[in-house]
């Protein structure tokens, strides 16, 4: 074997250049992560906070829509459940508070 072939890689870039090259290679990945945070994660957290605020501000008499599509009026509330009245025969259904998807009642600010 030729010893010159093995010595060709021995003269690499200085130690500081290896770190710069690594940072340059990692830059696109870091930029993608930053874009994902500002376009996907941050708006989702903001939306979750708004939904949580809506669920905590429910009042008796509000018209709500559940995640299953049931529309009714809030009759009573407990810590983690809500009883809604739905249909023309006024049937009452107890649902979990997290299942309330939308509040259709307009409140004064």
Buried (B, 14 or more C-beta within 10 A) or exposed (E): EEEEEEEEEEEEEEEEEEEEEEEEEEEEEEEEEEEEEEEEEEEEEEEEEEBEEBBEEBEEEBBBBBEEEBEBBBBEBEEEEBBBBBEEEEEEBEBEBBBBBEBEEEEEE
